[in-house]
Amino acid sequence: MSLRARLQSGEILVAPGAYDALTARLLEQAGFEAVYRGGYAASAAAFALPDLGITTLTDMVDHLRRMTNAIDVPVIADADTGYGEVPQVVHTVHELEAAGAAAIQFEDQVFPKRCGHMEGKKVIPAEEMVIKLRAALDARRNPETVIIARSDATAVTGLDDAIARSRMYADAGADVIFIDAPTSEDDLRKIAGGGINAVLMVNVSEYGKTPDLGAQRFQELGFGLVIYPSSTLFAAAQSTKELAAQLKADGSTVASVPRMMPFDEINDILGKDQWDSLEDNLRGTT
């Protein structure tokens, strides 16, 4: 089933965030039907940079390609502001599609952007975002590619404006609408009742502004997609910090071993046996 068809199924889709290819494979093997590749996690994990629009399209295309090569489930790719104006948006769609993106997300912030749960965001006029969305929609070479329109207006001009903008984005043809950083269930209910003619998406960051009501409640409110974009990053960073502290204090990792994934299990995840069998078959040794 394509991502587009899955989003139209009526059952909410939970897409956790992956920050690299191994994380994406672990999520796929856990049974998730899609993975989200967010700009915050990619910037942090691959470059140790904050999500301030520092990374480039080339950085994100390379990062995405490693992920899509490692898994079979659809990957939703954050494309920030499209890295510029209409020509850059068109180029972004072509490059991310070629790298395997099943969905591409654009936001209505000015460039350079900021993480959606940071302060100090600014947004472009809604009419300019509509033009960029039309460019993205026209640029698709694969009609199955899902275009997601994100509005960051809630923290800038208010929730009512974010909803009004989102109606415009949906009317322009966006497949999924993502209003970032609502702060309460009442806000979410208002978004769902805002007359937006598209699949609705909600973003849960454990240290962000939006409450985690759980997939079932989000679906009851009217949302069709929920992402947990940075959960794996937060967990891995804390685990590594604790291991480093333990090694520094003890001069040994013995106390940390029970919290580590075994060597053989990681090799299974990486498909080592299949690679060994391939070489054996080619050499005629099996």
Residue, then its C-alpha position, 0 to 999 in steps of 0.5 A: m500500500s502506498l503512503r497516499a493510500r494508507l493516509q486515506s484509510g481512516e486509521i491514524l498512521v504513527a510515524p516515529g522519527a529516525y535520525d540515521a539508517l540504523t534507527a530507521r531499520l530498527l523502527e521498520q523491524a518494530g512494525f511501524e508502517a512509515v518513518y519520519r526524517g525530520g530536520y531537527a534530528a538529522s541536523a543534530a545527529a549527522f552534523a551536531l548542529p541546531d535546527l536553524g536552517i544551517t544544513t543544505l539540500t545536498d546534506m539532507v538528500d544524502h542523509l535521506r538516501r542512506m535511510t531509504n536504501a536501508i528500509d522498505v517502508p515509506v519515509i516522510a522527508d522534512a524539506d524545511t522552507g524548500y531551501g529558497e523560492v520557487p526554483q529551489v522548491v522545484h529542485t528540492v522536490h526532484e532531488l528528494e523524490a530521486a532519493g526515495a521520499a514518499a512524502i515531502q514537507f514544506e513550511d511557511q517560515v522565512f529562511p533561515k528557519r527555526c525548529g517549530h518548537m523554538e521561539g523567534k520564528k517568522v512566517i512568510p505571507a500565506e499567498e507566497m506559501v501557496i505559490k511555493l506549494r503549487a510549485a511543489l505539486d507541479a514538480r512531482r514526477n511521481p503522482e504518489t508523492v505526498i506533499i505536506a504543508r506545515s504552518d508555523a503561524t500559531a506562535v507568530t500570528g495566532l492559531d486562527d491565522a494558522i488555521a486560515r492559512s492551512r485552509m488556503y494550503a489545502d485548497a491549493g492542493a496540499d495532501v496533508i496539513f500540519i499546524d505546528a506547536p498547538t499547545s492544548e487539546d482545545d487547540l487540536r480540537k479547533i484545528a480538526g474543526g477548522g474546515i481544512n480539506a486535507v489529512l491532518m497531521v500532529n507533531v509530538s516532541e517530548y519537550g515541545k509545546t504539544p501534549d502527547l494525547g496518544a494515537q487513539r485520542f488524536q484519531e478521535l479528534g480527527f487527525g490522520l498522521v502523528i509523528y514523534p520526530s525526535s524521540t529516538l534522538f533524545a533516547a540515544a543521546q541520553s544513553t550515550k551520555e550515561l555510558a560516557a559518564q560511566l566509562k569516564a568514572d570507572g575506566s570500564t563499560v562493564a556496568s553499562v553492558p546490560r543496557m547495550m544491544p548484543f553484538d549478534e543482535i546488531n549483526d542480525i539487524l544489519g543482515k550479516d547472514q544474508w551478505d555472507s550467504l550472497e558471497d558464499n553463493l557467488r563463490g559456490t561454497t554452499 
